[in-house]
Amino acid sequence: MADPWTRREVIGDCTLYLGDCLEVMPLLGKVDAVVTDPPYGIDAAKKGTIGGGQRAPVKDYGKKGWDSAPASAAHISAMRAGSRHQIIFGGNYFEGLSPTSCWLVWDKQNTGNFADCELAWTNLPKPVRRIYWRWNGMIRKGNDVREHPTQKPVGVMEWCINHLPESAESILDPFMGSGTTLVACAKLGRKGIGIELDPDYFEIACKRVEDAYRQPDLFVAPPEKPQQETLAI
């Protein structure tokens, strides 16, 4: 039986799959944690140009339909069944998530028309936590280059991962997008696994993860040369 992915890249301690996460996840076995930002169903890409601010030009991300519907109950069930811990952004949009004591709140210090905060549902036994991280067009914290309309700052994803137990070594993002979760894993020395359906974003994620391992401030060893596996069609 053929593998359900069309490409697999191993970069350092991160493994990236190009494919449908519902088909790939069952073959990965149990992971320690899922940290992800699934589609909310708000048509982020089809709305056209996004990301402008008071002094920042807007950016056209294309008219792709990946955000035309929220992640399904099947996606939520698969993520929860395949991991011990979960951090799921947009948890206020999805069915099938139980009440929780610990929401992770990202306050974007936004002055535009977008939401002031984004919420991540977790099954962590903690109280609600909040991080202030400005993400308002050109007025933003950090030096992230925005490659995806719903991209999260690396610092926010590092903060999320740091809420996991230290024993959570393997972290899966089944909606990898431009790869921010795996970039955070690389910087924190954790094993990252990402799945992405869109070939363009898959390429961006691979490059960002490679670049993350090259940063001189990392405490993890640089990766070996990326290994590519491409299926014959």
C-alpha positions as a printed Julia matrix, in Angstrom:
233×3 Matrix{Float64}:
   0.0    0.0     0.0
   1.39   3.39   -1.01
   2.14   6.01    1.62
  -0.52   8.73    1.81
   2.03  11.54    1.46
   3.68  12.7    -1.75
   6.77  14.14   -0.04
   8.55  13.65    3.24
  11.39  15.91    4.39
  13.56  15.28    7.44
  15.31  18.45    8.63
  17.17  18.12   11.91
  14.7   16.74   14.46
  11.72  17.84   12.38
   9.82  15.72    9.86
   7.5   17.39    7.34
   4.84  15.58    5.3
   3.03  16.84    2.21
  -0.39  15.23    2.35
  -3.83  15.07    3.96
  -3.51  14.97    7.75
  -6.49  12.62    8.14
  -4.63  10.07    6.02
  -1.16  10.67    7.46
  -1.92  10.92   11.2
  -3.0    7.29   11.68
   0.38   6.1    10.42
   2.46   8.24   12.78
   1.57   6.5    16.01
   1.0    8.31   19.3
   2.78  11.64   19.8
   3.28  13.5    23.07
   1.42  16.61   21.99
  -0.51  18.31   19.21
   0.1   22.05   18.86
  -1.77  23.45   15.88
  -3.79  26.24   14.3
  -6.47  24.59   12.12
  -8.72  26.42    9.64
 -11.47  28.36   11.41
 -13.8   28.53    8.39
 -13.55  32.32    8.04
 -12.26  32.33    4.42
  -9.02  34.06    5.43
  -7.45  33.65    1.99
 -10.52  34.29   -0.16
 -11.09  37.63    1.54
  -8.2   38.85   -0.55
  -5.44  41.1     0.7
  -4.74  40.7     4.42
  -2.15  41.9     6.84
  -2.04  45.64    6.33
  -1.66  48.02    9.2
  -1.26  51.71    9.81
   1.99  51.84    7.84
   2.17  48.37    6.27
   1.06  47.43    2.75
  -1.5   44.66    2.53
  -0.41  41.33    1.09
  -2.28  39.16   -1.4
  -2.21  35.51   -0.29
  -4.23  34.23   -3.24
  -7.76  32.86   -3.35
  -7.2   29.38   -1.97
 -10.12  27.68   -0.27
  -8.39  25.89    2.59
 -10.24  28.07    5.12
 -13.72  27.73    3.62
 -14.82  25.43    6.48
 -13.56  24.85   10.02
 -11.64  21.73   10.96
 -14.16  18.89   11.19
 -15.13  16.74   14.14
 -13.09  13.97   12.5
  -9.99  16.17   12.57
 -10.51  17.07   16.23
 -11.12  13.44   17.17
  -8.0   12.23   15.32
  -5.81  14.88   16.95
  -7.06  14.04   20.43
  -6.85  10.29   19.95
  -3.28  10.47   18.65
  -1.75  12.62   21.39
  -1.56  13.0    25.16
  -1.63  16.81   25.26
  -3.33  19.25   22.89
  -3.1   22.97   22.23
  -5.55  23.91   19.47
  -5.9   27.51   18.31
  -9.4   28.56   17.32
 -10.91  26.17   19.85
 -13.88  28.52   20.16
 -14.81  27.63   16.55
 -14.77  23.83   16.81
 -17.25  21.23   17.95
 -16.14  18.24   19.96
 -13.91  20.06   22.46
 -14.8   19.61   26.1
 -14.81  22.4    28.71
 -11.32  23.29   29.88
  -9.7   25.16   32.75
  -6.83  26.33   30.56
  -7.32  28.56   27.56
  -4.14  30.12   26.19
  -4.96  33.69   25.2
  -2.85  35.6    22.69
  -3.54  39.33   23.06
  -2.44  40.84   19.75
  -2.73  44.44   21.01
  -4.61  45.02   17.79
  -5.98  48.42   16.77
  -7.59  47.3    13.49
 -10.78  45.44   12.61
  -9.48  41.97   13.44
 -10.0   40.17   16.74
  -8.15  41.62   19.72
  -7.24  38.12   20.95
  -7.0   34.57   19.67
  -7.84  31.6    21.87
  -6.13  28.22   22.04
  -8.05  25.38   23.67
  -5.93  22.99   25.74
  -6.38  19.9    27.87
  -3.64  21.09   30.22
  -4.37  21.08   33.98
  -3.64  24.78   34.4
  -5.56  28.04   34.79
  -6.05  30.43   31.86
  -2.84  32.05   30.66
  -2.29  35.14   28.48
   0.56  36.54   26.42
   0.84  40.07   25.02
   2.48  39.95   21.6
   1.74  42.83   19.24
   0.76  41.68   15.73
  -0.78  44.72   14.14
   0.33  45.16   10.54
   3.79  46.68   10.46
   3.65  47.46   14.2
   4.58  44.1    15.59
   6.92  42.42   18.01
   9.72  40.27   16.64
  11.1   39.97   13.12
   8.76  37.34   11.64
   8.21  37.56    7.88
   4.54  36.89    7.3
   4.09  34.12    4.73
   0.56  32.93    5.55
  -2.67  34.86    6.23
  -3.25  33.19    9.63
   0.4   32.81   10.59
   1.27  33.0    14.28
   4.46  34.64   15.6
   7.23  32.19   16.45
   7.42  33.68   19.94
   3.76  32.92   20.58
   4.17  29.3    19.49
   7.29  28.95   21.67
   5.23  30.27   24.6
   2.53  27.68   23.88
   5.02  24.82   23.66
   6.64  25.9    26.92
   3.3   25.31   28.66
   3.6   21.6    27.84
   5.3   19.25   30.29
   9.03  18.81   29.72
   8.28  15.16   28.97
   6.39  16.19   25.82
   9.22  15.66   23.36
   7.35  14.88   20.12
   5.01  17.62   18.9
   2.69  17.29   15.91
   1.14  20.1    13.87
  -1.3   18.48   11.41
  -2.14  21.89    9.88
   1.45  23.04    9.46
   0.88  25.98    7.09
   4.09  27.96    6.81
   5.74  25.9     9.54
   5.77  28.18   12.57
   5.14  25.39   15.09
   8.09  23.42   13.72
  10.3   26.51   13.73
   9.45  26.89   17.43
  10.24  23.2    17.99
  13.62  23.63   16.32
  14.44  26.62   18.51
  13.37  24.82   21.68
  15.11  21.54   20.91
  11.93  19.46   20.59
  11.01  16.92   17.93
   8.54  18.46   15.48
   6.25  16.7    13.01
   4.24  18.72   10.5
   1.63  17.86    7.87
   0.55  20.27    5.14
  -1.81  19.77    2.2
  -0.75  22.78    0.11
   2.53  22.31   -1.84
   3.39  26.03   -1.81
   3.11  26.35    1.96
   4.97  23.04    2.35
   7.94  24.53    0.49
   7.84  27.64    2.65
   7.72  25.53    5.82
  10.74  23.48    4.74
  12.77  26.62    4.1
  11.77  28.22    7.39
  12.7   25.11    9.38
  16.07  24.87    7.6
  16.71  28.55    8.36
  15.74  28.05   12.01
  18.39  25.37   12.48
  21.0   27.69   10.97
  20.42  30.43   13.53
  23.55  30.85   15.7
  21.59  31.31   18.95
  20.2   27.8    18.95
  21.34  25.28   21.54
  20.56  22.33   19.27
  22.92  20.75   16.81
  22.62  21.8    13.15
  20.75  19.31   10.97
  22.15  16.92    8.48
  21.4   17.61    4.83
  17.59  17.44    4.29
  16.39  14.07    3.05
  13.76  14.14    0.34
  11.42  11.31   -0.54
   9.26  11.84   -3.63
   6.77   9.29   -4.83
   6.65   8.39   -8.47
   3.38   9.35  -10.11
